Amino acid sequence: APAAVAAAAAKSDHPVDVVDVKSCLRFILDQIDGWLQRDQFPLINVYETIRSAVILSDVFEEKWHFDWLLEHCQRHLSSRSSEDETLLPYLILGVCKSAAVQRNMEQTEFVTKTVLSSLSSSNPGVEIMTLHGILYLLESHSGADFPGIVLPICDYVVGRLKATSNRSDSMTEKLQLLLWTIAFFVMEHYPDEIKSTSFAQKILKSSFECLKVGSRVSVNVYRCVSDSIERLALLFNMARTDVDA
């Protein structure tokens, strides 16, 4: 990183003591691009390089940055075995982050297939990262751009919450927090997509069971569910007030 900063600063018109983030980012992406184009690049190096690219995407500002990330993630998803489960989580997250920004309808089928197939993985790391990716899609409101993705995710959330209701280890807590977050987010922001289903009723029933005395859920999960119910109730009352007015 220091070498990248120095090289970018040398090409920039900015003073030496001012970091030109765009130039640094361009330099780093060019380096990563060169590494990932190599035919004989060890898997551990591919893993670290892809992981770095996905982390760097938090500071991406231009559309071509996400085009670039999606292209590399898509290429490695098609060329790598699904057994590369150390690399797979970051490839999935990279695809979802890119799709959330691009909202490219030409990628709908690929993104939908990638997300739904990843949810069937028995690897906890893949499942957790896929759920993070789903949140990126939903929070960007691009879930509506993928009509085949919202309802399967709802079914998955209901099933996984039921399957993990009696477990209380740390990995389960991470999973449950993501599941509950997705569940309440969908209820709040995608009401039209779920209005003909029983998703909301099932989630509310599960949430009340979660809050019962004697429940085995962690403190963090309890707070997440109770705060989310409170928020939904507040939003419902505000909406009803607006209608009455």
trRosetta pair geometry for C-beta under 8 A, 3 or more apart (Angstrom, degrees):
i j d omega theta_ij theta_ji phi_ij phi_ji
1 4 5.5 -54 -147 34 34 113
1 5 6.4 35 156 -20 66 103
1 28 7.9 8 -115 -96 67 125
2 5 5.6 -54 -149 35 33 112
2 6 6.3 32 154 -19 66 106
3 6 5.7 -54 -147 37 31 111
3 7 6.2 29 156 -18 66 108
4 7 5.9 -56 -145 38 29 109
4 8 6.2 25 157 -15 65 110
4 24 5.8 86 136 -156 101 83
4 27 5.1 158 -161 107 89 123
4 28 5.2 37 -156 -73 151 87
4 31 7.1 -88 -101 -10 115 148
5 8 5.9 -59 -146 40 27 107
5 9 6.1 28 156 -22 64 110
5 19 6.3 -42 -148 -130 110 105
5 24 5.5 2 -102 -114 60 122
6 9 5.7 -55 -145 36 27 112
6 10 6.5 33 154 -26 62 104
7 10 5.8 -52 -153 27 31 114
7 11 7.0 18 153 -9 62 106
7 27 5.7 149 95 -152 113 152
8 11 6.0 -65 -156 40 35 104
8 12 6.2 35 150 -30 69 115
8 20 6.0 -145 144 71 109 101
8 23 3.9 142 -172 124 106 100
8 24 4.2 -144 34 -80 170 56
8 26 7.4 130 -119 57 116 87
8 27 4.6 -123 -72 -11 102 143
9 12 5.5 -59 -143 31 34 116
9 14 7.2 -82 -139 73 73 99
9 16 6.0 73 169 -137 129 59
9 19 7.2 -65 -81 -120 107 53
9 20 6.6 153 -97 20 58 101
9 23 7.5 140 -65 96 35 137
9 24 8.0 19 -43 -71 72 94
11 23 6.1 -176 79 -164 106 133
11 27 7.9 155 28 -72 138 121
12 20 4.2 177 -119 -1 157 155
12 23 4.9 -124 -73 -10 113 169
14 18 4.4 -107 164 85 120 117
14 19 7.9 -19 107 84 149 5
14 20 4.8 167 15 -60 141 108
15 18 4.8 80 61 8 84 106
19 24 6.5 -3 179 -30 96 141
20 23 4.0 32 110 21 119 115
20 24 6.3 153 88 -18 65 86
21 24 5.6 -58 -146 39 32 112
21 25 6.0 32 156 -22 68 108
21 59 6.9 -110 175 170 125 133
22 25 5.7 -54 -146 36 28 111
22 26 6.3 29 155 -19 63 106
22 61 7.3 -58 -101 37 96 136
23 26 5.7 -53 -147 36 31 111
23 27 6.4 33 154 -20 64 106
24 27 5.8 -57 -151 35 30 112
24 28 6.3 26 154 -17 66 108
25 28 5.8 -56 -146 38 31 109
25 29 6.2 29 157 -17 66 108
25 56 7.0 148 -137 -178 93 118
25 59 6.5 -141 -95 109 134 114
25 60 7.7 157 -172 -99 143 53
25 65 7.7 -18 154 -112 128 128
26 29 5.9 -56 -144 39 29 109
26 30 6.4 32 155 -21 63 105
27 30 5.8 -56 -152 34 29 112
27 31 6.6 30 150 -19 63 105
28 31 5.6 -53 -153 34 34 113
28 32 6.3 32 151 -17 67 105
28 56 6.7 -163 115 -124 137 155
29 32 5.6 -51 -143 39 34 111
29 33 6.1 41 154 -25 65 105
29 53 7.7 88 -116 -123 75 95
29 56 7.6 -173 -74 126 86 152
29 65 7.2 -106 -98 -128 155 82
29 68 6.5 37 -170 135 127 158
30 33 5.6 -51 -146 33 29 116
30 34 6.6 31 154 -20 61 103
31 34 5.9 -57 -155 33 30 110
31 35 6.6 26 151 -16 65 106
32 35 5.7 -57 -151 36 34 110
32 36 6.2 22 158 -12 69 111
32 49 5.6 150 -144 -169 89 101
32 52 6.8 -153 -102 91 128 116
32 53 5.5 134 -178 -77 157 107
33 36 6.1 -61 -143 42 27 104
33 37 6.4 29 157 -25 63 110
33 68 7.3 -63 -86 -166 114 119
33 72 7.8 -123 -111 -74 66 130
34 37 5.9 -59 -149 30 28 113
34 38 7.6 45 151 -38 58 91
35 38 6.2 -42 -171 1 38 114
35 41 6.4 108 170 -130 74 142
35 45 7.0 -127 178 155 120 113
35 49 5.3 -152 105 -116 136 151
36 41 7.0 -111 -121 44 32 173
36 46 7.1 94 -116 -127 78 80
36 49 5.9 -174 -66 129 93 143
36 50 7.6 99 -100 -68 124 78
36 72 5.5 2 155 -138 161 123
36 76 7.8 -76 -159 -58 115 119
38 41 4.2 111 83 -55 113 107
41 45 5.4 -114 173 86 89 123
41 46 5.5 109 116 -61 111 92
41 49 8.0 -30 165 10 137 148
42 45 4.6 89 66 7 86 105
42 46 7.1 -151 98 -7 43 85
43 46 5.4 -52 -147 35 37 113
43 47 6.2 42 153 -24 68 102
43 84 6.6 -138 -154 -131 127 119
43 87 7.0 -103 -173 -42 93 134
44 47 5.5 -48 -149 32 33 116
44 48 6.6 27 155 -14 64 104
45 48 5.9 -54 -145 39 32 105
45 49 6.0 30 156 -19 66 111
46 49 5.8 -61 -145 40 27 110
46 50 6.1 24 160 -15 66 109
46 76 6.9 158 179 -129 125 137
46 87 6.4 2 112 -112 104 138
47 50 6.2 -60 -146 39 23 105
47 51 6.1 23 157 -19 62 112
47 86 5.5 -8 -124 119 141 108
47 87 4.8 -111 -100 -86 84 88
47 90 7.4 119 -157 31 65 141
48 51 5.6 -55 -143 38 29 114
48 52 6.3 33 156 -22 64 106
49 52 5.8 -53 -149 34 29 112
49 53 6.5 30 152 -20 63 105
50 53 5.6 -54 -148 35 33 113
50 54 6.4 32 155 -18 67 104
50 72 7.1 -168 -111 133 89 119
50 73 7.2 112 -149 -94 114 76
50 76 6.7 -80 -90 41 141 170
50 87 6.3 68 53 -152 149 92
50 90 5.0 125 125 113 106 130
50 91 6.4 -21 177 -70 146 72
50 94 6.9 -88 -176 -36 95 150
51 54 5.9 -55 -149 36 30 109
51 55 6.4 28 153 -16 64 107
51 90 4.9 -91 -90 -110 65 161
52 55 5.8 -57 -148 39 31 110
52 56 6.1 32 154 -21 66 109
53 56 5.6 -55 -146 38 29 113
53 57 6.8 46 150 -39 61 95
53 69 5.9 166 154 -118 113 93
53 72 6.8 -27 133 79 170 150
53 94 6.8 30 105 -112 104 132
54 57 5.6 -38 -159 7 35 120
54 69 7.2 116 -91 -155 56 125
54 90 4.9 -146 -5 -166 155 95
54 93 5.5 68 -159 97 140 112
54 94 4.6 -99 -96 -75 102 93
54 97 7.0 133 -151 21 83 147
55 58 6.5 -32 175 0 47 110
56 59 6.2 -63 -175 41 59 97
56 60 7.2 84 130 -49 75 86
57 60 4.9 -18 -152 -12 56 123
57 65 7.1 152 -126 145 73 111
57 66 7.1 83 -145 -97 112 75
57 69 5.7 40 -91 -89 124 163
57 94 7.0 156 -29 -125 154 75
57 97 5.4 90 129 130 149 147
57 98 7.6 -86 -143 -65 145 75
60 65 3.7 179 -149 120 113 146
60 66 6.0 120 144 -54 154 79
60 69 7.4 -75 -75 -21 156 135
60 101 7.7 -51 99 -82 128 174
61 65 6.8 87 43 -1 45 148
62 65 5.0 111 66 -10 75 101
63 66 6.0 -62 -162 40 43 103
63 67 6.2 47 144 -22 73 106
63 101 7.3 -175 -120 138 65 112
63 102 6.9 101 -153 -104 93 77
64 67 5.0 -47 -142 37 43 119
64 68 6.0 51 154 -26 68 101
65 68 5.8 -56 -156 32 27 114
65 69 6.6 23 149 -16 63 105
66 69 5.5 -47 -143 37 38 111
66 70 6.1 39 157 -19 67 105
66 97 7.3 -136 -130 122 104 81
66 98 4.3 153 -175 -134 92 77
66 101 4.7 -139 -93 76 167 134
66 102 5.5 -162 118 -51 131 98
67 70 6.0 -58 -147 39 27 109
67 71 6.3 31 154 -24 63 108
67 98 7.5 137 -71 -159 21 119
67 102 7.1 111 -73 -95 69 129
68 71 5.9 -55 -150 31 26 114
68 72 6.8 18 157 -11 62 105
69 72 6.1 -61 -153 39 31 104
69 73 6.1 23 156 -14 68 112
69 94 5.2 -139 166 -170 106 104
69 97 7.2 -40 120 86 148 108
69 98 5.0 -165 88 -76 107 122
70 73 5.8 -59 -141 42 30 108
70 74 5.8 31 160 -21 67 111
70 94 7.1 179 -89 144 44 90
70 95 6.3 86 -128 -121 77 56
70 98 3.7 178 -64 145 101 161
70 99 7.1 114 -106 -52 127 68
70 102 7.0 -19 -34 -19 153 149
70 107 7.2 -42 -175 -121 144 155
71 74 6.0 -57 -144 37 23 110
71 75 6.3 23 157 -20 61 109
72 75 5.8 -55 -146 35 30 111
72 76 6.4 19 160 -10 65 109
72 94 7.5 -61 81 152 93 151
73 76 6.1 -62 -146 42 29 103
73 77 6.1 32 155 -23 65 109
73 91 4.7 149 -154 -154 90 71
73 92 8.0 176 -174 -47 126 16
73 94 3.9 -175 -78 98 144 125
73 95 4.9 -153 125 -59 141 77
73 98 7.0 -172 31 2 138 141
74 77 5.7 -54 -144 34 29 113
74 78 6.5 20 159 -12 63 109
74 95 6.8 108 -67 -102 73 105
74 110 6.8 8 -124 171 116 145
75 78 6.2 -65 -153 40 27 104
75 79 6.1 2 159 -1 66 118
76 79 5.9 -65 -132 49 33 98
76 80 5.2 17 173 -11 73 120
76 87 7.1 -105 154 156 130 131
76 91 5.7 -131 91 -109 112 129
77 80 6.6 -53 -116 42 18 98
77 88 7.9 89 -114 -127 81 72
77 91 5.1 154 -70 163 93 137
77 92 8.0 106 -98 -69 125 60
77 95 7.2 24 -41 -58 149 135
77 114 6.7 -18 -167 -118 159 119
80 84 4.8 -55 169 26 120 147
80 87 6.3 -77 169 91 165 141
80 88 7.7 -157 108 -75 130 78
80 91 7.7 -159 48 -56 139 161
81 84 5.5 118 69 -15 74 91
82 85 7.6 34 157 -71 57 78
82 88 6.7 54 -152 -94 56 141
82 121 7.9 -151 179 -105 112 107
84 87 4.4 -13 144 37 111 114
84 88 5.8 139 94 -38 74 90
85 88 5.1 -38 -128 24 41 124
85 89 7.5 51 178 -24 62 89
85 121 7.5 148 -125 -169 112 133
85 123 4.6 -167 -160 -101 138 167
85 125 6.7 113 158 66 98 118
85 126 6.0 -77 -152 -47 95 116
86 89 7.7 -56 -176 18 25 101
86 125 7.8 6 -112 104 43 157
87 90 6.3 -73 -168 44 47 103
87 91 6.1 44 146 -24 81 111
88 91 5.6 -59 -144 36 34 113
88 92 6.3 33 161 -19 69 106
88 118 7.4 173 163 -124 111 108
88 121 7.6 158 128 -110 147 158
88 123 7.5 94 71 68 135 151
88 126 5.4 -9 107 -105 120 110
89 92 5.9 -59 -152 36 29 110
89 93 6.3 25 155 -16 66 108
89 123 8.0 -119 -56 116 102 124
89 125 5.0 -80 -56 144 143 93
89 126 5.2 -132 -77 -100 83 49
89 128 7.4 4 -134 70 129 82
89 129 3.5 111 -163 18 98 160
89 130 7.5 -102 -130 -36 71 68
90 93 5.5 -50 -141 39 36 111
90 94 6.1 42 156 -23 65 105
90 129 7.0 -76 -61 -163 38 154
91 94 5.7 -54 -148 36 28 114
91 95 6.5 31 153 -20 62 104
92 95 5.7 -53 -152 33 31 112
92 96 6.5 24 154 -14 65 107
92 114 6.3 176 -123 159 80 108
92 115 7.3 119 -161 -97 105 55
92 118 5.1 88 -115 -111 145 164
92 126 7.0 94 2 -156 151 77
92 129 5.7 114 73 117 117 108
92 130 5.3 -45 149 -90 148 74
92 133 5.4 -109 140 -30 88 159
93 96 5.8 -58 -147 40 32 108
93 97 6.1 30 157 -18 68 108
93 129 5.0 -80 -50 179 109 104
93 130 7.9 -117 -65 -81 68 33
93 132 6.0 -3 -111 91 108 114
93 133 4.9 -140 -110 -73 51 103
93 136 7.8 105 -158 -4 70 144
94 97 6.0 -54 -141 38 28 108
94 98 6.2 26 160 -16 63 110
95 98 6.0 -63 -151 39 25 109
95 99 6.1 21 157 -16 65 112
95 110 7.8 -125 -159 131 127 100
95 111 6.2 175 158 -117 108 79
95 114 5.4 -52 122 121 163 161
95 115 8.0 -149 103 -57 124 80
95 133 7.0 28 72 -153 80 141
96 99 5.7 -56 -140 40 29 109
96 100 6.2 36 158 -27 64 106
96 111 7.2 118 -96 -154 56 105
96 115 6.9 91 -85 -87 108 108
96 130 7.8 138 -39 -147 144 48
96 132 7.7 144 79 103 150 67
96 133 2.9 138 11 -169 162 99
96 134 6.8 -75 -139 -51 146 32
96 136 4.9 116 138 62 104 126
96 137 5.6 -85 -161 -41 96 99
97 100 5.8 -52 -148 30 28 115
97 101 6.9 17 156 -10 60 107
97 133 7.0 -90 -34 -127 68 80
97 136 5.2 -73 -92 -175 57 164
98 101 6.2 -67 -157 40 31 103
98 102 5.8 14 159 -9 71 118
99 102 5.9 -60 -129 46 30 103
99 103 7.3 91 173 -73 58 34
99 104 7.2 -102 -131 35 67 85
99 107 5.9 -142 -111 112 101 133
99 111 4.6 90 -106 -110 160 146
99 137 6.4 -4 98 -99 110 99
99 142 6.6 172 137 128 82 152
99 146 8.0 39 159 -53 133 131
100 103 7.5 5 -180 -58 21 76
100 136 4.3 -107 -42 147 157 93
100 137 5.1 -128 -85 -91 95 45
100 139 7.4 18 -153 65 136 80
100 140 3.9 137 -174 5 94 152
100 142 5.2 -169 -131 23 52 140
101 140 6.9 -111 -68 -131 41 155
102 107 7.0 47 97 27 136 144
103 140 7.4 -147 -63 136 105 124
103 142 4.9 -138 -98 -117 93 116
103 145 5.3 -171 -152 -62 88 171
104 107 4.6 61 87 9 103 109
104 108 7.9 -141 103 -38 59 68
105 108 5.4 -7 -163 -31 52 116
105 145 6.6 -121 -90 -172 75 105
107 110 5.1 -63 -163 49 67 113
107 111 5.3 63 140 -24 93 107
108 111 6.2 -64 -145 39 23 105
108 112 6.0 20 162 -16 64 113
108 145 6.7 -131 -101 145 106 84
108 146 5.6 176 -147 -108 87 75
108 148 7.8 102 163 28 103 108
109 112 5.9 -58 -143 39 26 110
109 113 6.1 23 160 -16 64 111
110 113 6.0 -60 -147 39 26 108
110 114 6.2 26 156 -21 64 110
111 114 5.7 -56 -146 36 29 113
111 115 6.3 24 159 -16 65 108
111 137 7.7 143 165 -102 130 135
111 146 6.3 -94 96 -102 118 136
111 149 7.7 -36 116 -72 94 146
112 115 6.1 -59 -147 37 26 106
112 116 6.2 12 164 -8 64 114
112 146 5.4 171 -76 -163 99 113
112 148 5.0 42 -150 82 150 111
112 149 5.0 -130 -120 -68 90 102
113 116 6.3 -63 -139 44 24 102
113 117 5.9 18 166 -14 64 115
114 117 6.3 -63 -143 40 20 104
114 118 6.2 19 160 -20 60 114
115 118 5.9 -64 -151 35 25 110
115 119 6.7 29 154 -26 63 103
115 130 6.3 135 -148 -164 66 103
115 133 6.7 -150 -110 106 99 122
115 134 6.3 110 -154 -82 127 90
115 137 7.6 -26 -90 -14 153 157
115 149 6.2 37 76 -137 144 120
115 153 7.8 -28 144 -77 126 108
116 119 5.8 -47 -153 23 34 115
116 120 7.5 31 152 -17 59 100
116 149 7.0 -135 -53 -121 103 77
116 152 5.7 1 -114 125 116 153
117 120 6.0 -57 -164 29 40 110
117 121 7.9 63 139 -43 61 87
118 121 5.6 -21 -169 -13 50 119
118 126 5.7 -139 -169 167 92 104
118 127 7.6 171 147 -92 82 42
118 130 4.2 174 119 -96 123 137
119 127 6.8 74 -138 -125 48 77
119 130 5.7 -159 -73 128 65 152
119 152 8.0 159 48 141 158 108
119 153 7.8 -157 -82 -108 158 67
119 156 5.5 -39 176 -136 145 154
121 126 4.0 -36 99 96 158 140
121 127 5.9 -152 74 -56 98 77
121 130 7.5 148 27 -20 121 142
123 126 4.1 71 80 8 108 110
123 127 6.8 178 89 -11 56 85
124 127 5.5 -57 -147 38 35 113
124 128 6.1 34 158 -20 70 106
124 171 5.6 -6 -176 -176 153 133
124 175 7.3 -85 -153 -66 98 122
125 128 5.9 -52 -143 36 29 109
125 129 6.3 20 161 -11 64 110
126 129 6.2 -61 -145 42 26 104
126 130 6.1 30 156 -23 64 110
127 130 5.8 -57 -147 35 26 112
127 131 6.6 26 156 -18 62 105
127 175 6.9 9 120 -117 121 112
128 131 5.9 -58 -155 34 30 110
128 132 6.7 32 149 -18 64 103
128 171 8.0 -99 -62 -162 132 85
128 174 6.0 5 -123 129 127 121
128 175 6.4 -94 -90 -88 87 74
128 178 6.8 159 -142 -10 66 160
129 132 5.4 -47 -151 33 39 116
129 133 6.4 43 149 -21 65 103
130 133 5.4 -53 -152 36 35 115
130 134 6.4 41 149 -24 66 101
131 134 5.4 -44 -146 30 36 116
131 135 6.7 42 151 -21 62 98
131 175 7.5 129 3 -140 162 62
131 178 4.2 74 136 156 140 140
131 179 7.1 -61 -139 -65 145 59
131 182 6.6 -102 -162 -41 96 139
132 135 5.7 -52 -158 30 34 114
132 136 7.0 38 146 -20 63 99
132 178 6.9 -72 -62 -126 61 132
133 136 5.6 -47 -157 28 39 114
133 137 6.8 36 148 -16 66 102
134 137 5.6 -54 -154 36 37 112
134 138 6.2 30 152 -15 70 108
134 149 8.0 -169 -131 164 96 118
134 153 6.0 149 -153 -130 140 138
134 182 6.2 17 111 -115 124 132
135 138 5.7 -56 -140 42 33 107
135 139 5.7 28 163 -18 69 112
135 178 7.3 -105 -43 -152 126 91
135 181 6.8 2 -103 118 126 121
135 182 6.3 -108 -80 -86 84 88
135 185 7.3 96 -129 32 81 169
136 139 6.2 -58 -137 40 23 106
136 140 6.4 15 163 -13 60 112
137 140 6.3 -68 -152 39 23 104
137 142 5.3 -94 -161 75 68 100
137 143 5.4 101 136 -72 93 73
137 146 6.8 -23 -176 20 134 139
137 149 7.3 -53 137 123 153 152
138 141 7.5 27 176 -80 37 31
138 142 7.9 -98 -73 52 16 66
138 143 4.6 28 -106 -47 61 130
138 182 6.8 137 6 -137 163 80
138 185 5.6 89 136 127 139 131
138 186 6.8 -73 -142 -76 140 75
138 189 7.0 121 173 78 95 137
138 190 7.4 -78 -146 -32 101 128
139 185 7.2 -53 -75 -165 75 144
141 144 6.2 -6 170 11 74 109
141 189 7.0 -119 -99 171 86 128
142 145 4.6 -38 -168 27 71 122
142 146 6.8 50 140 -6 79 99
143 146 6.1 -71 -154 48 38 95
143 149 6.5 -127 -150 85 75 113
143 150 5.3 85 171 -79 112 104
143 186 7.9 -137 164 -110 170 86
143 189 8.0 102 40 112 136 114
143 190 6.1 -60 101 -83 139 136
143 193 7.6 -73 130 -32 114 166
144 147 7.4 17 -171 -76 43 69
144 150 7.9 21 -82 -45 43 137
144 190 7.4 -171 -67 -116 85 100
144 193 7.4 -139 -100 -59 75 126
146 149 4.0 12 127 9 116 128
146 150 7.3 140 92 -31 84 78
147 150 7.2 -49 -153 13 34 104
148 151 7.9 -67 -161 40 34 96
148 152 7.2 21 159 -2 65 121
149 152 6.3 -70 -153 45 33 105
149 153 6.0 33 158 -22 70 114
150 153 5.8 -64 -154 37 27 112
150 154 6.5 30 152 -23 65 105
150 186 6.8 144 -162 -136 98 119
150 190 5.8 -155 -150 177 141 156
150 193 4.6 -21 116 164 155 150
150 194 7.4 -117 146 -56 117 88
151 154 5.4 -48 -147 30 36 115
151 155 6.6 37 155 -17 66 100
151 193 6.8 -141 -56 165 81 101
151 194 7.5 160 -98 -94 75 73
151 197 6.9 165 -129 -59 100 153
152 155 5.7 -52 -149 36 35 111
152 156 6.3 38 152 -21 66 106
153 156 5.4 -54 -148 36 33 115
153 157 6.3 36 154 -23 67 103
153 182 6.9 -110 161 167 117 134
153 186 7.4 178 103 -79 115 146
154 157 5.8 -52 -147 32 30 111
154 158 6.6 29 156 -16 63 105
154 183 7.9 101 -131 -117 69 70
154 186 6.3 -171 -88 147 97 166
154 194 6.2 151 -100 -105 158 116
154 197 6.8 82 121 114 154 161
154 199 4.6 -44 -175 -115 131 138
155 158 6.0 -56 -151 36 30 110
155 159 6.3 26 155 -15 65 111
156 159 5.9 -63 -149 41 29 109
156 160 6.1 20 160 -14 68 112
157 160 6.1 -60 -141 41 26 104
157 161 6.2 27 161 -20 64 108
157 179 5.1 152 -146 -159 84 88
157 182 5.6 -145 -98 94 136 118
157 183 5.1 168 160 -75 144 93
157 186 7.8 -171 13 12 162 144
157 203 7.7 4 121 -92 120 109
158 161 6.1 -57 -148 35 25 109
158 162 6.6 22 156 -15 61 109
158 183 8.0 115 -66 -109 62 118
158 199 6.8 -123 -55 -131 126 73
158 202 5.1 13 -127 127 125 142
158 203 7.0 -97 -94 -68 87 75
158 206 7.5 -172 -138 -29 70 149
159 162 5.9 -62 -154 38 29 110
159 163 6.2 24 154 -18 67 111
160 163 5.5 -54 -139 39 34 111
160 164 6.0 10 167 -1 69 113
160 175 7.1 -115 163 161 125 116
160 179 5.6 -143 95 -108 118 142
161 164 6.5 -70 -139 48 23 93
161 165 6.5 53 155 -66 61 90
161 176 7.0 95 -118 -130 73 82
161 179 5.3 176 -70 143 90 141
161 180 7.4 103 -105 -68 122 72
161 183 7.3 24 -51 -56 144 147
161 203 7.8 88 34 -118 168 70
161 206 5.4 54 131 178 136 156
162 165 5.8 -25 -152 -22 30 119
162 206 7.1 -99 -71 -110 73 128
164 167 5.0 -67 -162 39 70 115
164 172 5.2 177 -168 -152 120 107
164 175 6.2 -143 -119 99 174 128
164 176 5.9 -147 111 -72 133 99
164 179 7.8 149 47 7 135 159
165 206 7.6 -120 -96 -153 124 102
165 209 7.5 -7 -152 116 135 124
165 210 7.6 -117 -138 -90 95 83
165 216 7.7 104 152 53 60 105
166 216 6.1 61 -144 45 48 146
167 172 4.3 -154 115 -111 113 165
167 216 7.7 140 56 113 10 130
168 172 6.4 -94 -97 75 7 135
168 173 7.3 39 -166 -58 48 94
168 216 5.0 -107 -59 156 124 102
168 217 7.2 -167 -107 -119 95 22
168 218 6.2 140 -155 -55 88 85
169 172 4.9 94 56 10 73 105
169 173 7.2 -129 101 -10 38 88
170 173 5.5 -49 -151 29 35 116
170 174 6.8 36 153 -18 64 99
171 174 5.8 -50 -155 32 36 111
171 175 6.5 35 149 -17 65 107
172 175 5.5 -56 -148 39 35 113
172 176 6.0 33 155 -20 70 107
173 176 5.8 -55 -141 38 29 108
173 177 6.3 33 158 -22 64 105
173 218 4.8 9 -113 9 120 149
173 220 6.2 69 -174 64 119 123
173 221 6.1 -125 -141 -43 78 111
174 177 5.9 -55 -150 32 27 112
174 178 6.7 23 154 -13 62 107
175 178 6.0 -63 -157 38 30 108
175 179 6.2 28 152 -19 67 110
176 179 5.5 -54 -142 38 34 113
176 180 6.1 31 160 -16 68 106
176 217 7.1 -156 148 -136 160 102
176 218 7.9 145 66 25 139 103
176 221 5.0 -1 114 -114 129 130
177 180 6.1 -56 -144 39 26 106
177 181 6.2 29 155 -21 61 110
177 220 6.4 -28 -84 131 123 112
177 221 6.1 -116 -72 -95 74 75
177 224 5.7 -180 -130 -62 77 168
178 181 5.6 -56 -146 36 29 114
178 182 6.3 28 157 -17 65 106
179 182 5.9 -56 -149 37 28 108
179 183 6.2 31 153 -24 63 109
180 183 5.5 -52 -144 34 32 116
180 184 6.4 19 163 -8 67 106
180 207 7.7 109 -134 -99 107 98
180 221 6.8 137 -9 -152 151 82
180 224 5.2 103 99 127 143 123
180 225 5.7 -87 -153 -79 145 79
180 228 6.6 -167 160 0 103 160
181 184 6.5 -63 -148 42 25 99
181 185 6.1 25 156 -20 63 114
181 224 6.9 -66 -62 -171 80 126
181 228 7.8 -150 -104 -86 45 140
182 185 5.7 -60 -144 38 28 112
182 186 6.3 28 159 -20 65 106
183 186 6.2 -59 -154 33 24 108
183 187 6.6 22 152 -17 61 109
183 203 4.8 165 178 -130 124 135
184 187 5.4 -51 -146 37 37 115
184 188 6.2 32 157 -16 67 108
184 203 7.4 174 -70 163 60 142
184 228 4.0 -88 -100 -170 166 131
184 231 7.5 78 173 70 133 120
184 232 6.6 -116 -151 -54 102 118
185 188 5.9 -62 -149 40 29 107
185 189 5.9 -17 170 18 68 116
185 190 8.0 45 127 5 68 100
186 189 6.7 -76 -126 55 21 81
186 190 4.8 -42 -159 45 66 118
186 193 7.5 -84 -168 74 97 121
186 194 6.4 86 150 -32 107 143
186 199 7.3 -62 115 144 130 143
187 190 7.6 -17 -47 55 11 75
187 191 7.1 43 -174 -85 42 75
187 194 7.1 -66 -101 63 54 153
187 199 7.5 -157 -83 119 87 106
187 200 5.4 112 -122 -109 109 93
187 203 6.5 -129 -58 72 134 154
187 232 6.6 -9 115 -112 129 129
188 191 7.7 -51 169 -48 11 93
188 231 7.7 -23 -87 123 138 112
188 232 6.7 -123 -78 -101 96 84
188 235 6.6 56 -130 70 101 174
190 193 4.3 -26 169 31 105 121
190 194 6.1 82 114 -7 92 102
191 194 6.4 -80 -148 51 31 90
191 195 5.9 53 158 -62 72 97
192 195 5.8 -29 -138 -9 29 119
194 197 5.0 -71 -162 46 67 112
194 199 4.5 -71 -160 45 125 135
194 200 6.3 123 130 -34 127 93
197 200 7.8 122 90 2 82 76
198 201 4.8 -53 -172 46 79 117
198 202 5.6 82 128 -27 90 101
199 202 5.9 -63 -149 38 27 108
199 203 6.2 21 159 -16 66 109
200 203 5.9 -58 -146 38 29 108
200 204 6.2 26 158 -16 65 109
201 204 6.0 -58 -145 39 28 108
201 205 6.2 29 156 -20 64 108
202 205 5.8 -55 -147 37 29 112
202 206 6.3 27 155 -16 64 108
203 206 5.7 -55 -146 40 31 109
203 207 6.1 33 154 -23 66 107
204 207 5.6 -52 -143 35 31 113
204 208 6.5 30 158 -18 64 103
204 229 7.8 107 -129 -115 79 104
205 208 6.1 -57 -152 35 29 107
205 209 6.6 27 151 -15 63 107
206 209 5.6 -57 -150 39 34 112
206 210 6.2 41 150 -27 66 106
207 210 5.3 -50 -149 31 33 118
207 211 6.5 23 155 -13 65 107
207 225 5.0 177 -147 -166 94 115
207 228 7.5 -115 -132 81 142 113
207 229 5.9 155 150 -68 143 119
208 211 5.9 -59 -147 40 33 105
208 212 7.0 57 149 -47 62 90
209 212 5.7 -30 -157 -5 37 120
209 215 7.0 132 146 -100 59 121
210 215 5.6 99 -170 -158 35 155
210 217 5.3 37 -164 -26 90 152
210 221 7.1 -108 -175 139 125 107
210 222 7.1 -172 148 -105 96 61
210 225 5.2 -136 102 -128 139 177
211 215 6.7 6 -32 -2 1 155
211 222 6.7 114 -109 -145 68 83
211 225 6.2 -148 -60 109 98 128
211 226 6.1 112 -107 -77 125 92
211 229 7.8 -45 -42 -1 149 154
212 215 5.1 118 64 -45 73 106
215 222 7.5 140 89 -93 128 104
217 221 4.2 -111 179 89 111 128
217 222 5.3 142 104 -58 115 80
217 225 7.6 10 144 1 165 137
218 221 4.8 94 55 9 80 101
218 222 6.8 -137 97 -7 41 89
219 222 5.6 -55 -148 35 31 116
219 223 6.4 29 156 -17 65 106
220 223 5.9 -55 -148 37 29 109
220 224 6.3 33 152 -22 63 107
221 224 5.5 -53 -147 34 33 115
221 225 6.4 27 157 -15 66 106
222 225 6.2 -61 -150 38 26 105
222 226 6.1 17 159 -12 65 113
223 226 5.9 -58 -138 43 29 106
223 227 5.8 26 164 -17 66 112
224 227 6.2 -61 -145 40 20 107
224 228 6.2 19 157 -19 60 113
225 228 5.8 -60 -147 37 27 111
225 229 6.4 27 157 -18 65 105
226 229 5.9 -53 -147 35 31 110
226 230 6.4 32 153 -19 63 107
227 230 5.6 -55 -150 37 31 114
227 231 6.4 33 152 -20 65 105
228 231 5.6 -51 -148 35 33 112
228 232 6.4 34 153 -18 65 104
229 232 5.7 -53 -148 37 32 111
229 233 6.3 34 153 -20 65 106
230 233 5.8 -54 -148 36 30 112
230 234 6.4 31 153 -20 64 106
231 234 5.7 -55 -149 36 32 112
231 235 6.3 29 155 -17 66 107
232 235 5.8 -56 -147 39 31 110
232 236 6.2 33 154 -22 65 107
233 236 5.7 -54 -147 35 30 113
233 237 6.4 28 155 -17 64 106
234 237 5.9 -56 -150 36 29 109
234 238 6.4 29 153 -18 64 107
235 238 5.7 -54 -146 37 32 112
235 239 6.3 33 154 -20 65 106
236 239 5.8 -55 -148 36 30 111
236 240 6.3 28 154 -18 64 107
237 240 5.7 -54 -145 37 31 110
237 241 6.3 36 153 -23 64 105
238 241 5.6 -53 -149 34 31 114
238 242 6.5 33 152 -21 63 104
239 242 5.7 -53 -152 33 33 113
239 243 6.6 32 151 -19 65 104
240 243 5.6 -53 -149 35 35 112
240 244 6.3 34 153 -18 67 106
241 244 5.8 -55 -146 38 30 110
241 245 6.3 32 154 -23 64 106
242 245 5.8 -54 -148 33 29 112
